[in-house]
């Protein structure tokens, strides 16, 4: 699964519980034979970033056009989000 696919999945599942996203991504990691690669905190942070940027009724294409940094700087955005929520 490519990073863009993860971004789209998070975007599409905003109307559903985080648990469903977690279930799908952890299941994908397990099916790929690398369950340890699933990171709940990272997934939660990215889910929250996508949720904060999502606009009601907006298409996936419009969302992506408005948020290209989610693809190019996703890890950096998550690291910032995690450091803000867990200051040293």
C-alpha angles and dihedrals in degrees: 000000000000125000091251088058091055090050091050092047091052090048094049094047097052090105090054132064121283086238091071093054090047091050092051098045096043088047091052091050091049092047089052089054095248107095090155089067091071109099115192096194092050091048092048093049093050091045089054093048091052091045092052091052099042118108122206112258094008117141122237089246093053091046092051093046089052094046109040090146089072086071101037100037104022096127092047092050091050093047089052092047092049093048090050092051094043107035117187 
